[in-house]
Amino acid sequence: MLALFQVGANAQHICPVIPQPSASTEVPAFFKLNKSTAIVVDDESLLPAARYLQKQLLSQNKIALAIQAKAKSPHIRLSLSKKAGAESYQLEMNAREIHISGAGNQAVFYGVISLLQLTSSAKSSQDNLLVQCWNIEDRPAYSWRGLMLDESRHFFGADKVKFILNWMAFYKLNRFHWHLTDEPAWRIEIKSYPRLALVGGIGSYTNPYAPAQFYTQEQVAEIVQYAAERHITVIPEIDMPGHATAANNAYPQFSGGGSEKHPEFTFHPGKESTYSYLTDILREVNALFPAGMLHLGGDEVSFGNDKWLADPDVKSLMARKRLKTVQEVEQYFMQRMADSVYAMNAKLLAWDEVAGMNLPKKETIVFWWRHDKPQQLQTTLDKGYQTVLCPRIPFYFDFVQDSTHSLGRKWNKAYSGLQDVYDFKAANLPGVNSSNQKQILGVQANVWTETIADNYRLDYMLYPRIAALAETAWSSNDKKSYTSFAQNLKQHFLLYNNERINYFNPFKK
């Protein structure tokens, strides 16, 4: 569980909650939180939110509260309301009652999160925690508030993933995109093809001989459930037709070859057995992840499709299907695998390379990542695809956070600074206008791990940018102020210290 600790109260009167709420008013009163305070639940459907609040207050403040149907003493009440919006909540506070209401458990959960942030900045007085009262009405700007973690290049393990999920919940992020396969290693057990994990799981980006590391299906189920308790949807990525080296090391009969720099990089597009093999894999993956979404990658295939034109099976495919180029072969492959995904009643997710294909727009979500190719975003929106924005600048968190940093990536001289993440606005992108803004589901940060080999480095690249990401994803532009955000964030540094997080402090020069 995320252990929060008391920090000094904000000196200025801005709501000390990240992401900043839609509307907030400070109330001239304090709620005295102590062991006599009860959590009152008006509807049984809100018990999960109540239990989460109960566990977190015990963890962060060593205060054990009871959950009751009624209470006369000062209490925290959770109730349902008819307000529109599955994620919208209302928090009302005075000296006698804290009242959190929303349309359902998820909405009330986000109210609970805001309350936990307020208690983290509360002062202690004898046996009481004095919580500054605020009235808050809140709703998210975007439904997709995502974070991607690449565990193919370096493996971090279940405990670290849960730690990240805790902080995602603390910042109201709700999509965890799990990049589980790529060139260095395959990180998920597939029972019908056990060598994928046992052989494909060997190695990492920095050590090709590292012992196999992967998630068993039991561990995957545990993490998916852990995320669901925090209202986070986990989306798996099984990369294809490129970035397949680890899989091809395990089952070379399905390899389409590669290049000198990227050996055995592709799955073979000319063999029918390849499609059966990959569909079997996706069936298992889809059964493990109730999200009903499968990310198939689809990017950078040209890095290693050198052998396709010389392969007799590929040439036969091209002749039968009247495909003229390797790009058309790639599109044929993705369309075949997309059909497999749709047959599982799942949505296909992919990087922006698929924008030029004619995939059904209602069943496909495109992730625009190439900030230097705005035409890909334009094509995506023009074709009516739902879109997640994750451009390298500023949402690749393997890019450095400061011009003076050398370990990590830059795009020429550009990098992903804290304020760049915070100031991002979809409306400023070429091609985005009032007629297509509704196609934009939200934003996502991607943590690629070529230069991130351990937890210490992972923390440094993730914190505090995760907080800026959260406010960009949740708060409307008219409620955002980098100055106010920075003030709140400095208080959160104390929480990071208590959690022993190795974070970057951009304000310390």
N, C-alpha and C positions, 0 to 999 in steps of 0.2 A: 504494500500500500504506500501511497505517496505521503511521506511524513512532512507536514508543514509545521512551521514554528512561528512564534510571535515575532513581529517586527515592529519597528516604530511607526506610529501613525503618520499619515501624510500631513505635512504642515499646511499645504494649500488645499483649498476646498474643491478639488476635482475628485470625481468618483474613483476610488483606488481599485478599480477592477479592470483587468485586461482579459479580453478585448473590451473597449469602452462601450457601455450600453447605449441603446438608442435614445433613452431619456432617463435622467437621474436627478434627484433632488435630495440634498442633505437635510436630515431631520435633526432639530436641536434636542437630541436625547440619546441616551445610551441604553442598550439592552444588557442586563446582567445575566451572563450565561454561566451556569454552575451545575452541579450534579443533581440539583432539584428540578432543573428545566426538563420538560417532557417534549417529545416529538409527537404531535397529534396528526394522525392520518385520517382524512375524511373519506377516503376510498381505498379499497384494498389494492387497486391497480397501482397505487403510488408507494406501496411497501418497498419495492426495490430502491427507489430514490431515498426513502427514509432510512433504509439500512445502510446505504452508501454514506449518507450524512452521519449516521451514528458511528460507523467504523472510522471515518475520517476524523471526527472530533475526538474520538478516543485516541487515535494515533497522533494527531497534531497537538492536542491540548491536554491529554490525559484526563478528559472529562467523559464519563460514561453516562449517556442519557438513555432513558427508557422510551420505548415507542408505545403510545397509548391511544385509545379511542377518544378519551376525553381528558381534560386537565384544567384545573382551576388556577394553578400558579402560572407565572410567566412561562410561555411555551412557544414552540415553533410549530406552526400549522402548515400542512401540505394539503392542497385541495385542487379539485378540478374546476376549470372555468370553461365557458363557451367561446372564449376568444379564438379568433381564427389563427391558424398557423401552428403546425406540429411542433415547432421549436421555439415559439414565442412564450415568454413567461412574464409574470409580474411579481415583484418582491416589495412588500410593504412592511415597514418596521416602526415600532414605537417601544416605549419602555416596558410594555406588558406583553407584546406579541410580535413575533416574526411570522409573516404570512407569505407563503410562496404558492402561486397558483399558475396553472397552465392547462392546455388542452389534453395533456396526457403525461405519462411518466417521463418521456423524453424532455418535454418542455420544463417540467418541474425539476428534473435533474439539472438542467442548465441554471435554474434559479438556485438550486443547492450549491452549484459550483461558485456562483457569485457570492453567496453567503460565506462559503469557505474562504474565499479570497478576503472578504471583509474581516473574518475572524483572524486571518493570518496577520492583519495589521492592528489587532486589538491590544489594549493594555490590560495587564493583570492588576487586580486590587484584592488583596487577601485571597478568598476562595472564589472570587468572581472574575470572569473575563468581560471587560467592558467593551462592547461592540458598538462602534459608532453607527447610528441608524441612518439608513438611506431608503428612499423610495425609488424603485427602478421599474421601468417598462422596457422590454428588450426583445429584439428579434434579429435574426441574422440577415446580412446582405446576400449571402450566397448559400446554397444548399450543399455545395461541395467544398469542403475545407480540408485539404488533403496534405499528407506527408508520405513520400516514398522513401523506403530504405532498401538499398542494394546490399544483399547479403551473399551474392555469388562471389564478389571479389574479395570480401572479407566477412567472416562469420562472427556474429556477436552473441547469439544464443538467446534462449527464452527469457532469462531474467532481464537482460538488457532490453529486449523488445517490450516486456511488460512495463519496465521503467519508463520507456518512451511513451507507451500507451497511457500511463498515468498522467504524464505531463500534457499529452494531447488532450486528455479529458479536462485537465485543469485550465486549458486555454480554449476549450470548446471546439477543438478540431474533431472531425468526424469521419475521415476516410484514411485508412492506412493501406497504402499501395505497397505490396511486398514483392520486391524483385528477387525471385528465388532461383533463376537459372540464367546462365550467361557463359562466356568463354571459360573463365577460371574454374567454376564448379557448379554442380547441380545440388540444390539444398533441400529437396523435399522427397520423402519416401513415396515411391510408386510401387504398389505391391505386385502388379502384373509385370513390371520391369525392374526388378530389384537392383540390377547393376547400375541404374541411373544414379542412385544415392551411394551405393557401396563403392563403385568405381568413379562415377562422375563427381562424387562428393570429395574426392581427393584433391588437395591443393588449394591455393588462394592466389590472389594477384601477385603477391610478393614471395610466395613459396609454393612452387608447383608440387612439392613432395609432402606438404602438410597432410597429416592423417585425415581421413574422410570425416567431414562434419556436415550434418544435415538434420532436418526436423523429421521425427517420426510422425506418422499420421495421428497418433495419440497426442503428441505435443502440439501439432497444428490445431486439433480440436480444442485443446485447453486454451491456447492463445486466442482463437476465434471467440470462445465463450467469454474469456477475460475482457476482450475488446467490446463485446456486445453488452456487457454489464456497464460499460462506460459510453454506450451509444456510439461506438466506433465500428464502422463496417470495414472488414478486411478484404482487399481485392488482390488475388494472386496474379503474378505475371509469369507466364511460361513463354520465353522469347523464341520467335521463329519468323521466317525461315533462316535468318542469320543469328549470330551469337549462340550457336549450337555446339560449340567445340566440346564442352564437357559431356553433353549427351552423346556425341559421336565417339568420344573416347570409350564410352560404355557399350554402345551398340553401333559399331562402325558400318554395319550393312545399310544404315539409313543415312549415311553421310553423303552430301552433295559436293564435298571438297571445300577447298578454301584458297587462300593465297599464301605467299611467303610470310607475310606479317601476321596473317590470321589463318592458321592451318585448320583444316576440317571445320570451317566456319559455318557452313550451311547444311540444312536438311536437304535430302535429295528430292527435287520437285518432279522428277520423271518416273518415279516408281510408285505404283499404286499402294505398295506395302507401307510406304512412308505415311500416307494419309490415314491408313488404318491404325498404325502404330501411334501416331500423334493424337488421333481421336480417342483411342483407349486411354491415353495419359490424361487428356482433358476431362474425360468422364470421371476419372478418379478425383481429379482436382476439383471439379465442379461439385462433387458429392461432399467434399471436405469444407467448402466455403459456401455458406448459404446466401452470400451476396447476390448470386445470380448474375455475376459479372466476371468475365475472364479477359485479362489483358494479354494479348498475343505479341506485343512488341511491334514487329514489322519494320524496324528501322535499320538503316546502314547495311543493307544486304549487299551492296556493291563492294563492301570491304573484302568479301571472300566468295564471290560467285564466278571466279575466273574460269573454272573448269566446266561450267554448264554448257557452253556452246560446243565443246569438244566431246561431250558425253553422249553416247548413242541413244540412251533412254530419253534424255532431254531433247535431243534432236527429233526423235520420234514423236514426243509430246508436241513439240512446236509444229511439226508437219500436220499432225492429226487435228490440233486445235487452231491452226493457222495463226500461230504466235510468231511475230517477226523479231522481237528483241528479248533480251534477258529481263528487261523491265516488265514486259508483258507476261513472261513466265512467272516472275515474282507476283504479279497481280493475280494470275491464275491460281497460284499456290494459296495466297491469302483468301481469295474468294472461296476456294474449296474448304479451307479450315474455318472460315466464317460460317459456312453452311453447317458445319459440324457443331459449332457453338450455338447457332440459332436453334438447331434441332434439340439441344439440351434445355431449351427455354431460358437461355442466358443471353446477356448482351455482350457484344464484342467491343473491347476497348483496345486502342492501338495508338501508336505515335503518329505524328502528322504526315508521315510518308503515305498513309492510306487515303489521304484526302482526295487524291486524284482518281481513286477507284469508285465504282458505282455500287457501294454497299448500301443496304437499306438504312435510311436515316433514323428510323424509329428504334432500331436495334443496335445502333453503333454510336460510340462516344469516341471522339478524336481528341488527343492530347497535343496541343500546339507547344512545341519545345524549342524550335529553331528560331530564336529571336531575330536572326539575320535573314530569315526568309518570311517576311510578313505576307508574301503572296500565298503561302500555305495556309495561313490563318484566313485570308480572304476567300480562298477556295473552299475551305472547310465551312465557313459561314454561308457562302453563296449556295452551297449544296444542301444547306439545312441541317447539318450535323449538330448535335449537342456537343459542346466543347468545354474542355478543361484547360485553363491557361497555366502553363508551367515553363515559360521561356527561360533559357539559360541565365540570362541577365534580366531580373535579379533572383530567380528562384532555383538556381542550382547551388545547393549548399556545400558542394565540394569546391566551389569558387571561393577565393579568399574574401575576408571581410574588411580588409584595410589595404591601402596602397603599399604599405611597408611590409606586408606579409609575403613571404616567398614560398612557403610550403603549401601547395594547393594550386588551383588553376586561375588563370585570367584569360579574358578574351581581348587580345591585344593588351590594352591597359585597363580594360573595364573589369570590374569585380562586383560582387554582390554584398554591398554594405548594408548595415542595419537600416539606415534611412531609405536606401533604395528599395528594400523590401517593403518598408512601411508606406512609402509614397506611391507605390505602384497603383495605377488606375487603368482598368480595362478600357474606359471611354477614350483614353488617349492613344490607343493602338490604331494603326491604319486599318481601315475596313470595318471597324466597329461603329455602329450607329444605333439609333433608337429602334430601328426595325429588326435588328438581329441580336440585340443585347440579351434577350430572353433565352437565346440558345446557349449562352455562356453559363454553365452550371456553377463555376467557381474557379478557385485557384489552388495550386498545389506546389509544394517545394519538393525537390528531388535530391536525395542524399546519395550520390554516387560515391563509391568507396575505393577508387584506385589509390588515392592518397590518404585514406583513412583506415588504418590497420588495427586500431584498438579502441577501447571504450574512452580512454583519455582524450584521444584525438576526435572521436565522434562527438563527445560532449562539446568540445571547443568549437566545432563547426556548426553544431545545432543550436547552442544557447549563446546569446539570447535571441537569435533570429527567429526561433520558433514563436516567440511572443509577438514579434512584428508581423509575421505571417498570419497569426491568429487575428490580429486587429484588422489587417487588410482583408481577410476573408469574412469576418463577422460584421465589422462596424461600417456604417454608411459613411461616405466621404465627407458629408457635412458635419459629422460628429468627430472626425479625426483631427488630432493636433499632435504633431511630433514632439513638441515641447512638453505637453501634458503626458504623453506616452512615456517619454524619457524619464519624467519625474516618477511615474508609477513603477517603471522598470527598475529603477535604482533600488526601490524597496524589495523587488523580487530577487535582486542579487543576494539579499540576505537569506532568502529561501534557498537559492542555489548553493550558497556557502554551507548551509545546514545539511544539504543533501550531498555535499562534497562533489559538486559538479565543477568540472574544469571549464569555465565559461570565459568568453572573451568580453572584456570590459571596454567598449568603444569610447567611454567618457574619461578614461584614465590615460592621459597622454604624457 
